[in-house]
Amino acid sequence: MRSELNIPLLTVVRSEEDGVHVVALSGELDLRAVGELDAALAAAGEQARVCLDLTALQFIDSTGLATVIRAHQTLAGHGGALAVACRDEGPVRRTFEMTGLLTLLTVTEDRAGAVQALG
């Protein structure tokens, strides 16, 4: 779905795989959309194991990155865990590389790897 300005909107799909909460995003994660991600993460709970699937995400800005970092810290602080699925190529992966998040977070190439890392 696109807005009237032809800007991709964020789509959030929640599911569960092997006891892991999966939050899959597509479109763009920016200031307009971080509230949707916050709500999906809150629904999983602070002690959950969460796979954040960004393989279909086209763009992430600094507010999106801050939300991911905050989720990692909150989950880790309450006994939960976060793993991120992010393709090895593309703008989202480059953003993670440039900001050093690949060393802070558990990042895998696909959803199956992230779910397995949380197992």
C-alpha positions as CSV (number, residue, x, y, z in Angstrom):
1,M,0.0,0.0,0.0
2,R,1.2,3.5,-0.8
3,S,0.3,6.9,0.6
4,E,-1.0,9.7,-1.6
5,L,2.6,11.0,-1.8
6,N,3.8,7.7,-3.2
7,I,5.8,6.9,-0.1
8,P,5.8,3.2,1.0
9,L,4.0,2.7,4.3
10,L,5.1,0.3,6.9
11,T,3.4,-3.1,7.1
12,V,3.7,-5.1,10.3
13,V,2.8,-8.7,10.4
14,R,3.0,-10.6,13.7
15,S,3.2,-14.4,14.0
16,E,4.8,-17.1,16.1
17,E,7.4,-19.8,15.0
18,D,8.7,-22.4,17.4
19,G,7.7,-20.3,20.5
20,V,9.4,-17.2,19.0
21,H,7.4,-14.1,18.4
22,V,8.0,-12.9,14.8
23,V,7.5,-9.3,13.8
24,A,7.9,-8.9,10.1
25,L,8.2,-5.4,8.6
26,S,7.9,-4.3,5.0
27,G,8.0,-0.8,3.5
28,E,9.8,2.0,5.4
29,L,10.5,2.3,9.1
30,D,10.8,5.9,9.9
31,L,9.5,8.5,12.3
32,R,6.0,8.1,11.0
33,A,5.9,4.4,11.6
34,V,7.9,3.6,14.8
35,G,4.8,3.6,16.9
36,E,3.5,0.6,14.9
37,L,6.7,-1.3,15.6
38,D,6.6,-0.3,19.3
39,A,3.0,-1.6,19.6
40,A,4.0,-4.9,18.0
41,L,7.0,-5.4,20.2
42,A,4.9,-4.4,23.3
43,A,2.3,-7.1,22.4
44,A,5.1,-9.7,22.4
45,G,6.0,-8.8,26.0
46,E,9.3,-7.8,27.7
47,Q,10.4,-11.4,28.4
48,A,9.8,-12.7,24.9
49,R,12.1,-14.1,22.3
50,V,11.5,-11.9,19.3
51,C,12.6,-12.3,15.7
52,L,12.5,-8.9,14.0
53,D,12.2,-9.8,10.3
54,L,13.5,-6.9,8.2
55,T,14.1,-8.9,5.0
56,A,11.4,-7.0,3.2
57,L,12.1,-3.6,4.7
58,Q,13.2,-1.0,2.1
59,F,14.4,1.8,4.4
60,I,15.2,2.5,8.1
61,D,16.0,5.9,9.5
62,S,17.6,6.9,12.8
63,T,14.3,6.7,14.7
64,G,13.8,3.2,13.4
65,L,17.3,2.2,14.5
66,A,16.7,3.7,17.9
67,T,13.5,1.6,18.3
68,V,15.4,-1.6,17.4
69,I,18.2,-0.8,19.9
70,R,15.6,0.1,22.6
71,A,13.8,-3.2,21.9
72,H,17.1,-5.1,22.2
73,Q,17.9,-3.5,25.5
74,T,14.4,-3.9,27.0
75,L,14.2,-7.5,26.1
76,A,17.7,-8.3,27.3
77,G,17.1,-6.5,30.5
78,H,14.0,-8.6,31.3
79,G,15.2,-12.0,30.3
80,G,14.0,-11.9,26.7
81,A,16.0,-11.8,23.5
82,L,16.0,-10.2,20.1
83,A,17.4,-11.5,16.8
84,V,17.1,-9.6,13.5
85,A,16.7,-11.1,10.1
86,C,18.2,-8.8,7.5
87,R,19.3,-9.6,4.0
88,D,23.1,-9.5,3.3
89,E,22.6,-6.8,0.7
90,G,20.5,-3.6,0.4
91,P,20.1,-0.3,2.2
92,V,18.9,-1.7,5.5
93,R,21.9,-4.0,5.8
94,R,24.3,-1.1,4.9
95,T,22.7,1.1,7.6
96,F,23.3,-1.7,10.2
97,E,26.9,-2.0,9.0
98,M,27.6,1.7,9.0
99,T,26.2,2.2,12.5
100,G,28.0,-0.8,14.0
101,L,24.7,-2.6,14.9
102,L,26.0,-5.8,13.5
103,T,28.3,-6.1,16.5
104,L,25.6,-5.2,19.1
105,L,22.7,-7.3,17.7
106,T,22.2,-10.9,16.6
107,V,21.7,-10.4,12.9
108,T,21.1,-13.3,10.5
109,E,20.4,-13.4,6.7
110,D,16.9,-14.8,7.0
111,R,14.0,-15.4,9.4
112,A,14.9,-19.1,9.9
113,G,18.4,-18.2,11.1
114,A,17.0,-15.6,13.5
115,V,14.4,-18.0,14.9
116,Q,17.1,-20.7,15.3
117,A,19.4,-18.2,17.0
118,L,16.7,-17.6,19.6
119,G,16.0,-21.3,20.1
